[in-house]
Amino acid sequence: MDESPRILLTNDDGFESVGFRVLYDALEAVGDVTAVAPMADQSAVGRAISSEVTVHEYDLGYVVEGTPADCVVAGLQALVPDVDLVIAGCNEGANLGAYVLGRSGTISAAVEATFFDVPAIAVSMYIPVPEDVTFQEIDIDAEQYEEAARATAYLAERTPKSGVFEECDYLNVNAPVAEEGPAPIRVTEPSTVYEMDATRDGGTVTLHDRIWQRMANDEAPDRPGTDRHAVLNGAVSVSPLTAPHTVRDPQALQALAAEYSSASDSP
């Protein structure tokens, strides 16, 4: 009996991205892989969803004129039923820190899968960008994704049978650029460091994420055990996360609600 997982592979950079193809090739050795990927770049769209999408068949599976969340819903419900695992990536650029979890199309695809009770892995690769270079000027080749691909194949093969997804809904994986020798895996939690700011010049406001430059200078102020700290120290970060928003102890809010209700009932 073949026990290899059936994998739906998607991303947010579009079906022609280098990291997507590298991950597809690596996962073919693990299970039965079908691609359901966006036609165009959908970076940072979060969980944006459409009511209707156009789908095209191609050699790896399907191309969807829509978002990563569209790909997952269309894939699991109409194109690739009976999937064991959804994998999103490999994203060109890291998805590190708690503040990116709702922005990233890569992570959003994994989150969407969990609402169908399908475990998922979001995979990204950290690319250092020097101060005088823009991200678009960085040329990334297939070999540099090898660390991300190796770790993803390992996790895809072992996590479905290990009980990992009984303790979490999805994994957020961030790998460094491949160098000589395999990098270790570190189990992490998302960093809470947040350094967004904005500057105004007349009618234009420019938004800045200052943490990326600090990372390029190896200065990011993250404590050990966090995702960003692990990647900056040459390890593959794996954060086990839950998808639904959790509710904390609502005692203070319950008191306000009771007071509001009492006031409403007063004559």
Backbone as CSV, one residue per row, in Angstrom:
resi,resn,N_x,N_y,N_z,CA_x,CA_y,CA_z,C_x,C_y,C_z
1,MET,0.850,-1.207,0.000,0.000,0.000,0.000,0.881,1.251,0.000
2,ASP,0.612,2.164,-0.885,1.373,3.402,-0.981,0.896,4.371,0.077
3,GLU,1.779,4.739,1.021,1.419,5.647,2.097,2.015,7.032,1.900
4,SER,2.540,7.320,0.723,3.114,8.638,0.477,2.001,9.678,0.444
5,PRO,2.258,10.878,0.956,1.205,11.895,1.049,0.818,12.472,-0.303
6,ARG,-0.423,12.866,-0.396,-0.914,13.598,-1.570,-0.820,15.084,-1.230
7,ILE,-0.050,15.795,-2.027,0.331,17.170,-1.685,-0.226,18.154,-2.706
8,LEU,-0.863,19.200,-2.206,-1.244,20.335,-3.040,-0.187,21.410,-2.800
9,LEU,0.484,21.821,-3.850,1.530,22.840,-3.752,1.038,24.144,-4.369
10,THR,1.124,25.220,-3.611,0.745,26.543,-4.107,1.812,27.547,-3.679
11,ASN,1.600,28.807,-4.000,2.532,29.861,-3.562,1.870,31.216,-3.740
12,ASP,2.644,32.293,-3.535,2.084,33.617,-3.827,2.932,34.398,-4.829
13,ASP,4.061,33.848,-5.244,4.918,34.520,-6.225,4.515,34.216,-7.659
14,GLY,3.594,33.292,-7.855,3.179,32.918,-9.198,3.826,31.609,-9.636
15,PHE,3.163,30.932,-10.563,3.564,29.573,-10.930,4.906,29.501,-11.645
16,GLU,5.416,30.624,-12.144,6.685,30.604,-12.864,7.882,30.919,-11.968
17,SER,7.694,31.093,-10.680,8.806,31.467,-9.813,9.774,30.302,-9.629
18,VAL,11.041,30.642,-9.458,12.093,29.626,-9.325,11.875,28.775,-8.078
19,GLY,11.598,29.421,-6.952,11.420,28.684,-5.707,10.269,27.702,-5.751
20,PHE,9.224,28.029,-6.488,8.081,27.134,-6.627,8.477,25.852,-7.352
21,ARG,9.229,25.992,-8.433,9.628,24.820,-9.204,10.621,23.952,-8.426
22,VAL,11.533,24.589,-7.709,12.485,23.832,-6.909,11.747,23.001,-5.855
23,LEU,10.761,23.605,-5.216,10.005,22.891,-4.198,9.200,21.752,-4.820
24,TYR,8.607,21.991,-5.967,7.859,20.928,-6.656,8.769,19.732,-6.926
25,ASP,9.942,19.981,-7.467,10.871,18.894,-7.790,11.285,18.130,-6.543
26,ALA,11.521,18.839,-5.431,11.925,18.172,-4.196,10.796,17.321,-3.623
27,LEU,9.574,17.803,-3.726,8.441,17.099,-3.137,8.005,15.892,-3.959
28,GLU,8.375,15.851,-5.229,8.046,14.680,-6.047,8.653,13.406,-5.497
29,ALA,9.760,13.539,-4.768,10.395,12.372,-4.161,9.683,11.928,-2.885
30,VAL,8.754,12.761,-2.418,8.067,12.505,-1.156,6.663,11.952,-1.368
31,GLY,5.951,12.507,-2.345,4.569,12.099,-2.540,4.041,12.482,-3.901
32,ASP,2.727,12.421,-4.023,2.031,12.768,-5.265,1.691,14.256,-5.211
33,VAL,2.371,15.055,-6.031,2.271,16.516,-5.948,1.445,17.064,-7.102
34,THR,0.505,17.931,-6.783,-0.237,18.668,-7.803,-0.116,20.156,-7.498
35,ALA,0.303,20.919,-8.469,0.427,22.365,-8.304,-0.909,23.042,-8.580
36,VAL,-1.280,23.961,-7.704,-2.425,24.850,-7.921,-1.937,26.231,-7.513
37,ALA,-1.440,26.990,-8.475,-0.706,28.213,-8.157,-1.277,29.421,-8.887
38,PRO,-1.064,30.616,-8.329,-1.551,31.831,-8.991,-0.847,32.089,-10.313
39,MET,-1.566,32.693,-11.242,-0.975,33.031,-12.523,0.034,34.166,-12.384
40,ALA,-0.220,35.120,-11.503,0.640,36.290,-11.359,1.074,36.440,-9.901
41,ASP,2.031,37.310,-9.681,2.527,37.576,-8.335,1.394,38.082,-7.441
42,GLN,1.223,37.417,-6.301,0.173,37.786,-5.353,0.765,38.047,-3.961
43,SER,1.988,38.543,-3.935,2.657,38.779,-2.660,1.887,39.773,-1.797
44,ALA,1.841,39.487,-0.497,1.266,40.375,0.514,-0.219,40.649,0.321
45,VAL,-0.945,39.710,-0.309,-2.386,39.910,-0.468,-3.168,39.334,0.709
46,GLY,-2.467,38.686,1.651,-3.154,38.086,2.779,-4.124,37.014,2.338
47,ARG,-5.305,36.977,2.979,-6.305,35.953,2.652,-7.392,36.511,1.736
48,ALA,-7.016,37.429,0.870,-7.991,37.955,-0.093,-8.603,36.800,-0.888
49,ILE,-9.907,36.868,-1.107,-10.633,35.771,-1.750,-11.510,36.312,-2.874
50,SER,-11.742,35.500,-3.885,-12.578,35.876,-5.022,-13.859,35.050,-5.015
51,SER,-14.846,35.503,-5.750,-16.077,34.717,-5.879,-16.028,33.796,-7.091
52,GLU,-15.144,34.105,-8.033,-15.010,33.278,-9.238,-13.617,33.451,-9.800
53,VAL,-12.997,32.350,-10.230,-11.650,32.415,-10.809,-11.582,31.566,-12.071
54,THR,-10.714,31.970,-12.977,-10.468,31.190,-14.188,-9.286,30.264,-13.929
55,VAL,-9.414,29.020,-14.366,-8.402,27.996,-14.116,-7.876,27.468,-15.442
56,HIS,-6.554,27.285,-15.513,-5.907,26.723,-16.698,-5.087,25.497,-16.293
57,GLU,-5.112,24.445,-17.093,-4.272,23.283,-16.833,-2.877,23.524,-17.407
58,TYR,-1.865,22.993,-16.729,-0.502,23.022,-17.268,0.244,21.814,-16.759
59,ASP,1.529,21.679,-17.103,2.214,20.412,-16.885,2.320,19.995,-15.422
60,LEU,2.333,20.947,-14.488,2.452,20.595,-13.073,1.103,20.494,-12.369
61,GLY,0.036,20.922,-13.043,-1.278,20.901,-12.412,-2.180,21.977,-12.945
62,TYR,-2.403,23.033,-12.136,-3.350,24.075,-12.507,-2.791,25.460,-12.185
63,VAL,-3.127,26.414,-13.050,-2.828,27.823,-12.824,-4.158,28.544,-12.607
64,VAL,-4.221,29.346,-11.564,-5.458,30.021,-11.175,-5.273,31.532,-11.311
65,GLU,-6.192,32.180,-11.959,-6.176,33.639,-12.042,-6.812,34.185,-10.763
66,GLY,-6.045,34.108,-9.683,-6.571,34.517,-8.394,-5.491,34.548,-7.338
67,THR,-5.901,34.541,-6.100,-5.016,34.684,-4.956,-4.588,33.321,-4.421
68,PRO,-3.624,33.294,-3.497,-3.265,32.020,-2.872,-4.448,31.367,-2.152
69,ALA,-5.267,32.161,-1.462,-6.449,31.585,-0.813,-7.404,30.999,-1.846
70,ASP,-7.571,31.688,-2.983,-8.383,31.139,-4.078,-7.855,29.772,-4.504
71,CYS,-6.539,29.673,-4.628,-5.921,28.429,-5.075,-6.224,27.285,-4.126
72,VAL,-6.174,27.570,-2.834,-6.427,26.520,-1.848,-7.888,26.096,-1.854
73,VAL,-8.797,27.059,-1.856,-10.222,26.712,-1.864,-10.580,25.971,-3.151
74,ALA,-10.163,26.503,-4.290,-10.454,25.848,-5.565,-9.790,24.478,-5.637
75,GLY,-8.550,24.409,-5.144,-7.827,23.150,-5.195,-8.468,22.073,-4.352
76,LEU,-8.746,22.382,-3.085,-9.263,21.364,-2.173,-10.709,20.990,-2.472
77,GLN,-11.482,21.932,-3.024,-12.900,21.665,-3.223,-13.278,21.259,-4.645
78,ALA,-12.434,21.600,-5.632,-12.843,21.338,-7.013,-11.782,20.670,-7.872
79,LEU,-10.516,20.890,-7.580,-9.467,20.442,-8.500,-8.679,19.240,-8.008
80,VAL,-8.369,19.205,-6.715,-7.515,18.138,-6.174,-8.118,17.630,-4.862
81,PRO,-9.180,16.854,-4.935,-9.786,16.346,-3.698,-8.884,15.316,-3.013
82,ASP,-9.166,15.068,-1.748,-8.442,14.040,-0.974,-6.959,14.359,-0.840
83,VAL,-6.660,15.587,-0.490,-5.275,15.993,-0.263,-4.907,15.748,1.204
84,ASP,-3.673,15.278,1.433,-3.193,15.040,2.793,-2.471,16.251,3.376
85,LEU,-1.901,17.078,2.509,-1.050,18.163,2.980,-1.033,19.284,1.951
86,VAL,-1.146,20.514,2.424,-0.973,21.684,1.565,0.361,22.328,1.907
87,ILE,1.146,22.620,0.881,2.416,23.310,1.063,2.399,24.571,0.208
88,ALA,2.790,25.686,0.810,2.820,26.976,0.114,4.256,27.486,0.079
89,GLY,4.771,27.746,-1.128,6.138,28.266,-1.243,6.817,27.713,-2.482
90,CYS,8.119,27.863,-2.569,8.926,28.558,-1.583,8.948,30.053,-1.909
91,ASN,8.590,30.851,-0.919,8.522,32.283,-1.132,9.904,32.880,-1.293
92,GLU,10.041,33.799,-2.232,11.304,34.523,-2.432,11.336,35.683,-1.453
93,GLY,11.940,35.448,-0.301,11.941,36.413,0.785,11.319,35.801,2.015
94,ALA,11.806,36.201,3.183,11.357,35.604,4.435,9.971,36.081,4.841
95,ASN,9.298,35.266,5.637,8.069,35.650,6.320,8.300,35.418,7.802
96,LEU,8.950,36.397,8.430,9.393,36.300,9.805,8.674,37.323,10.676
97,GLY,8.328,36.934,11.881,7.708,37.857,12.813,6.201,37.727,12.849
98,ALA,5.629,37.987,14.018,4.182,37.859,14.184,3.410,38.806,13.277
99,TYR,3.981,39.956,12.986,3.230,40.967,12.239,3.026,40.616,10.773
100,VAL,3.767,39.657,10.233,3.586,39.305,8.821,2.566,38.190,8.616
101,LEU,2.109,37.569,9.692,1.283,36.376,9.546,-0.019,36.654,8.803
102,GLY,-0.597,37.835,8.983,-1.829,38.158,8.280,-1.629,38.800,6.928
103,ARG,-0.408,39.241,6.654,-0.124,39.906,5.372,0.246,38.925,4.266
104,SER,1.051,37.950,4.621,1.698,37.095,3.631,0.709,36.214,2.878
105,GLY,0.797,36.235,1.554,-0.007,35.315,0.765,0.421,33.880,0.965
106,THR,1.722,33.659,1.167,2.240,32.310,1.407,1.634,31.726,2.672
107,ILE,1.719,32.474,3.772,1.173,31.984,5.032,-0.347,31.882,4.954
108,SER,-0.976,32.819,4.275,-2.437,32.792,4.162,-2.936,31.546,3.456
109,ALA,-2.188,31.046,2.487,-2.576,29.804,1.821,-2.579,28.647,2.818
110,ALA,-1.557,28.614,3.685,-1.502,27.564,4.701,-2.657,27.698,5.679
111,VAL,-2.942,28.921,6.100,-4.045,29.157,7.026,-5.371,28.723,6.401
112,GLU,-5.576,29.046,5.128,-6.824,28.674,4.456,-7.022,27.162,4.479
113,ALA,-5.949,26.427,4.285,-6.040,24.966,4.279,-6.514,24.424,5.613
114,THR,-6.082,25.051,6.710,-6.432,24.517,8.023,-7.926,24.596,8.302
115,PHE,-8.637,25.521,7.657,-10.082,25.601,7.853,-10.802,24.443,7.162
116,PHE,-10.094,23.736,6.297,-10.620,22.499,5.710,-10.089,21.278,6.452
117,ASP,-9.463,21.511,7.598,-8.858,20.440,8.403,-7.769,19.701,7.637
118,VAL,-7.064,20.418,6.796,-5.915,19.870,6.084,-4.652,20.530,6.649
119,PRO,-3.704,19.749,7.162,-2.475,20.357,7.676,-1.697,21.037,6.563
120,ALA,-0.891,22.025,6.946,-0.224,22.825,5.926,1.144,23.285,6.400
121,ILE,1.993,23.585,5.420,3.333,24.105,5.678,3.559,25.294,4.757
122,ALA,3.880,26.448,5.331,4.271,27.623,4.559,5.792,27.711,4.578
123,VAL,6.390,27.915,3.404,7.853,27.882,3.290,8.361,29.150,2.618
124,SER,9.362,29.775,3.233,9.961,30.994,2.694,11.469,30.931,2.861
125,MET,12.180,31.740,2.063,13.635,31.785,2.161,14.094,33.211,2.410
126,TYR,14.899,33.379,3.451,15.441,34.696,3.775,16.546,35.068,2.799
127,ILE,16.428,36.257,2.212,17.422,36.763,1.253,17.974,38.083,1.791
128,PRO,19.224,38.106,2.245,19.801,39.369,2.718,19.884,40.383,1.571
129,VAL,19.520,41.617,1.849,19.566,42.672,0.834,20.442,43.805,1.357
130,PRO,21.610,44.040,0.745,22.479,45.135,1.185,21.781,46.483,1.087
131,GLU,22.285,47.455,1.826,21.634,48.758,1.935,21.521,49.473,0.595
132,ASP,22.513,49.309,-0.286,22.508,50.041,-1.548,21.904,49.245,-2.702
133,VAL,21.177,48.156,-2.389,20.583,47.306,-3.420,19.097,47.128,-3.117
134,THR,18.265,47.128,-4.156,16.844,46.855,-3.961,16.598,45.354,-4.064
135,PHE,15.487,44.924,-3.474,15.157,43.498,-3.499,15.024,42.984,-4.928
136,GLN,14.493,43.813,-5.810,14.276,43.401,-7.200,15.593,43.162,-7.940
137,GLU,16.683,43.743,-7.448,17.979,43.578,-8.109,18.705,42.299,-7.694
138,ILE,18.203,41.610,-6.696,18.841,40.380,-6.222,18.488,39.238,-7.166
139,ASP,19.500,38.559,-7.666,19.300,37.437,-8.588,19.448,36.127,-7.807
140,ILE,18.350,35.384,-7.674,18.347,34.144,-6.913,18.214,32.971,-7.876
141,ASP,19.154,32.012,-7.780,19.074,30.848,-8.660,18.570,29.627,-7.899
142,ALA,18.302,28.565,-8.632,17.672,27.380,-8.056,18.497,26.762,-6.935
143,GLU,19.819,26.761,-7.069,20.671,26.122,-6.072,20.529,26.769,-4.701
144,GLN,20.231,28.057,-4.669,20.132,28.752,-3.389,18.885,28.354,-2.597
145,TYR,17.934,27.714,-3.254,16.741,27.228,-2.575,16.911,25.822,-2.002
146,GLU,18.082,25.223,-2.154,18.246,23.821,-1.776,18.003,23.577,-0.289
147,GLU,18.409,24.510,0.556,18.185,24.328,1.995,16.698,24.326,2.312
148,ALA,15.960,25.262,1.733,14.513,25.316,1.931,13.851,24.055,1.400
149,ALA,14.287,23.596,0.234,13.695,22.401,-0.369,13.990,21.161,0.460
150,ARG,15.214,21.050,0.966,15.599,19.889,1.772,14.768,19.820,3.050
151,ALA,14.654,20.940,3.736,13.890,20.951,4.977,12.409,20.675,4.731
152,THR,11.862,21.243,3.656,10.442,21.041,3.352,10.153,19.589,3.016
153,ALA,10.997,18.966,2.217,10.803,17.559,1.881,10.849,16.692,3.141
154,TYR,11.779,16.987,4.026,11.888,16.252,5.288,10.606,16.390,6.109
155,LEU,10.121,17.619,6.259,8.917,17.854,7.054,7.673,17.266,6.389
156,ALA,7.591,17.361,5.071,6.427,16.827,4.357,6.352,15.314,4.488
157,GLU,7.482,14.665,4.508,7.513,13.211,4.607,7.189,12.722,6.014
158,ARG,7.631,13.471,7.022,7.557,12.949,8.391,6.444,13.528,9.253
159,THR,6.073,14.781,9.037,5.105,15.379,9.959,3.708,14.756,9.915
160,PRO,3.197,14.327,8.756,1.836,13.784,8.767,1.669,12.562,9.659
161,LYS,2.738,11.789,9.873,2.636,10.563,10.677,3.188,10.733,12.086
162,SER,3.695,11.913,12.404,4.441,12.083,13.651,3.616,12.619,14.807
163,GLY,2.403,13.084,14.538,1.605,13.716,15.576,1.811,15.216,15.672
164,VAL,2.671,15.772,14.823,2.926,17.216,14.856,1.635,18.003,14.681
165,PHE,0.797,17.581,13.736,-0.408,18.349,13.443,-1.563,18.044,14.393
166,GLU,-1.303,17.242,15.407,-2.245,17.133,16.511,-1.997,18.242,17.528
167,GLU,-0.838,18.881,17.439,-0.449,19.931,18.378,-0.498,21.324,17.761
168,CYS,-0.602,21.413,16.442,-0.679,22.706,15.772,-1.449,22.529,14.472
169,ASP,-1.789,23.649,13.832,-2.536,23.598,12.575,-1.634,23.680,11.352
170,TYR,-0.591,24.515,11.453,0.322,24.643,10.322,1.709,25.026,10.810
171,LEU,2.685,24.868,9.920,4.065,25.220,10.214,4.477,26.395,9.344
172,ASN,5.112,27.382,9.955,5.708,28.469,9.187,7.216,28.238,9.158
173,VAL,7.725,27.899,7.981,9.132,27.532,7.807,9.864,28.664,7.100
174,ASN,10.996,29.060,7.647,11.866,30.046,7.015,13.282,29.487,6.982
175,ALA,13.855,29.445,5.793,15.191,28.874,5.628,16.177,29.948,5.183
176,PRO,17.440,29.784,5.553,18.468,30.676,5.012,18.830,30.260,3.589
177,VAL,19.517,31.121,2.881,20.054,30.746,1.567,21.013,29.581,1.751
178,ALA,20.947,28.611,0.849,21.767,27.414,0.979,23.250,27.746,0.921
179,GLU,23.995,27.157,1.857,25.447,27.249,1.858,26.003,25.836,1.958
180,GLU,27.295,25.694,2.206,27.882,24.362,2.299,27.368,23.653,3.548
181,GLY,26.878,22.431,3.358,26.400,21.648,4.480,24.985,22.005,4.861
182,PRO,24.195,21.007,5.354,22.810,21.283,5.742,22.733,22.126,7.008
183,ALA,21.736,22.968,7.071,21.492,23.785,8.257,20.621,23.000,9.232
184,PRO,20.767,23.245,10.526,19.892,22.577,11.500,18.495,23.181,11.478
185,ILE,17.535,22.435,11.993,16.182,22.942,12.181,16.034,23.380,13.629
186,ARG,15.451,24.556,13.815,15.151,25.059,15.148,13.635,25.290,15.259
187,VAL,13.031,24.780,16.313,11.612,25.034,16.579,11.516,26.397,17.253
188,THR,10.696,27.280,16.707,10.690,28.691,17.121,9.272,29.207,17.338
189,GLU,9.213,30.441,17.798,7.964,31.193,17.822,8.188,32.503,17.079
190,PRO,7.128,33.098,16.527,7.310,34.344,15.775,7.831,35.473,16.654
191,SER,8.792,36.207,16.145,9.304,37.373,16.854,8.219,38.432,16.951
192,THR,8.208,39.151,18.069,7.249,40.246,18.240,7.880,41.617,17.975
193,VAL,9.130,41.627,17.501,9.779,42.894,17.169,9.068,43.513,15.966
194,TYR,8.732,44.786,16.064,7.954,45.489,15.032,8.562,46.864,14.831
195,GLU,9.028,47.128,13.620,9.692,48.403,13.363,9.180,49.068,12.087
196,MET,7.872,49.048,11.896,7.270,49.803,10.799,7.172,51.271,11.188
197,ASP,7.470,52.148,10.236,7.192,53.560,10.436,6.847,54.194,9.098
198,ALA,6.555,55.482,9.120,6.152,56.174,7.900,6.683,57.591,7.915
199,THR,7.042,58.078,6.737,7.501,59.458,6.595,6.676,60.146,5.517
200,ARG,6.415,61.433,5.731,5.589,62.191,4.790,6.426,63.196,4.029
201,ASP,6.197,63.267,2.719,6.818,64.278,1.862,5.700,64.877,1.018
202,GLY,5.141,65.979,1.470,4.016,66.583,0.760,2.804,65.677,0.790
203,GLY,2.315,65.322,-0.393,1.139,64.467,-0.481,1.448,62.989,-0.497
204,THR,2.713,62.623,-0.275,3.107,61.220,-0.302,3.594,60.769,1.065
205,VAL,3.101,59.643,1.519,3.588,59.016,2.744,4.249,57.695,2.354
206,THR,5.513,57.537,2.734,6.258,56.318,2.436,6.346,55.456,3.693
207,LEU,5.966,54.190,3.554,6.005,53.251,4.663,7.321,52.487,4.639
208,HIS,7.934,52.321,5.802,9.222,51.654,5.902,9.143,50.492,6.892
209,ASP,9.706,49.352,6.513,9.886,48.245,7.454,11.369,48.214,7.812
210,ARG,11.732,48.849,8.912,13.137,49.045,9.268,13.853,47.761,9.637
211,ILE,13.099,46.713,9.970,13.740,45.489,10.444,14.592,44.827,9.366
212,TRP,14.227,45.011,8.077,14.964,44.323,7.018,16.401,44.839,6.913
213,GLN,16.580,46.142,7.053,17.940,46.661,6.997,18.737,46.215,8.209
214,ARG,18.098,46.156,9.358,18.790,45.674,10.546,19.197,44.213,10.369
215,MET,18.347,43.430,9.730,18.691,42.030,9.473,19.888,41.930,8.537
216,ALA,19.894,42.767,7.485,21.018,42.742,6.545,22.335,43.079,7.239
217,ASN,22.254,43.865,8.308,23.446,44.226,9.082,23.660,43.322,10.291
218,ASP,22.873,42.219,10.366,22.948,41.282,11.498,22.704,41.979,12.832
219,GLU,21.763,42.925,12.853,21.506,43.700,14.057,20.108,43.482,14.630
220,ALA,19.329,42.601,14.072,17.948,42.460,14.513,17.891,42.067,15.987
221,PRO,17.098,42.782,16.793,17.085,42.581,18.249,16.124,41.479,18.686
222,ASP,16.325,40.278,18.212,15.415,39.178,18.523,16.065,38.207,19.504
223,ARG,15.287,37.764,20.458,15.844,36.863,21.454,15.956,35.439,20.899
224,PRO,16.831,34.618,21.483,16.902,33.207,21.090,15.546,32.532,21.256
225,GLY,15.251,31.635,20.336,13.960,30.953,20.353,12.960,31.533,19.390
226,THR,13.285,32.700,18.815,12.385,33.313,17.845,12.796,32.958,16.420
227,ASP,11.850,33.122,15.500,12.093,32.750,14.108,13.221,33.561,13.483
228,ARG,13.214,34.866,13.702,14.222,35.714,13.080,15.622,35.419,13.631
229,HIS,15.713,35.185,14.928,17.002,34.864,15.545,17.569,33.579,14.938
230,ALA,16.724,32.578,14.737,17.183,31.310,14.183,17.743,31.478,12.780
231,VAL,17.013,32.172,11.923,17.448,32.332,10.534,18.728,33.154,10.448
232,LEU,18.825,34.216,11.243,20.035,35.035,11.219,21.255,34.280,11.719
233,ASN,21.004,33.198,12.452,22.103,32.372,12.931,22.281,31.102,12.102
234,GLY,21.751,31.125,10.878,22.022,30.063,9.920,21.197,28.811,10.058
235,ALA,20.091,28.862,10.798,19.243,27.685,10.981,17.941,27.830,10.204
236,VAL,17.265,26.703,10.005,15.921,26.702,9.438,14.943,26.869,10.588
237,SER,14.143,27.923,10.541,13.146,28.182,11.573,11.843,27.479,11.229
238,VAL,11.292,26.752,12.199,9.987,26.111,12.032,9.114,26.511,13.211
239,SER,8.088,27.301,12.930,7.164,27.758,13.973,5.851,26.984,13.862
240,PRO,5.484,26.214,14.886,4.191,25.514,14.881,3.096,26.462,15.354
241,LEU,2.098,26.702,14.512,1.111,27.743,14.780,-0.311,27.219,14.665
242,THR,-1.232,27.940,15.280,-2.649,27.636,15.144,-3.308,28.702,14.280
243,ALA,-4.320,28.304,13.540,-4.930,29.223,12.585,-6.052,30.081,13.162
244,PRO,-7.051,29.533,13.852,-8.131,30.415,14.330,-7.602,31.375,15.387
245,HIS,-8.166,32.581,15.383,-7.804,33.524,16.435,-8.282,32.979,17.777
246,THR,-7.450,33.058,18.782,-7.803,32.559,20.099,-8.381,33.681,20.950
247,VAL,-9.179,33.297,21.930,-9.804,34.262,22.841,-9.114,34.163,24.191
248,ARG,-8.625,35.276,24.685,-8.011,35.301,26.005,-9.095,35.503,27.072
249,ASP,-8.695,35.418,28.325,-9.632,35.571,29.433,-10.394,36.895,29.296
250,PRO,-11.715,36.840,29.051,-12.463,38.070,28.728,-13.137,38.705,29.936
251,GLN,-12.599,38.553,31.144,-13.309,39.014,32.331,-13.601,40.515,32.293
252,ALA,-12.616,41.310,31.903,-12.832,42.755,31.861,-13.913,43.118,30.846
253,LEU,-13.900,42.431,29.695,-14.911,42.699,28.676,-16.285,42.214,29.130
254,GLN,-16.326,41.076,29.847,-17.600,40.582,30.364,-18.224,41.600,31.313
255,ALA,-17.376,42.234,32.131,-17.883,43.235,33.066,-18.470,44.431,32.324
256,LEU,-17.791,44.869,31.259,-18.312,45.984,30.464,-19.626,45.619,29.794
257,ALA,-19.704,44.387,29.280,-20.928,43.943,28.617,-22.084,43.897,29.599
258,ALA,-21.811,43.412,30.826,-22.861,43.346,31.840,-23.336,44.742,32.225
259,GLU,-22.386,45.679,32.356,-22.742,47.049,32.694,-23.570,47.695,31.597
260,TYR,-23.217,47.424,30.352,-23.965,47.969,29.208,-25.386,47.434,29.202
261,SER,-25.501,46.105,29.442,-26.824,45.497,29.445,-27.683,46.036,30.571
262,SER,-27.058,46.253,31.739,-27.813,46.790,32.875,-28.305,48.193,32.577
263,ALA,-27.455,48.992,31.942,-27.854,50.365,31.600,-28.992,50.358,30.582
264,SER,-28.948,49.410,29.649,-29.990,49.330,28.622,-31.328,48.925,29.230
265,ASP,-31.274,48.129,30.317,-32.500,47.644,30.936,-33.116,48.656,31.909
266,SER,-32.329,49.697,32.198,-32.828,50.688,33.175,-33.946,51.509,32.544
267,PRO,-34.957,51.913,33.326,-36.068,52.729,32.798,-35.600,54.142,32.487
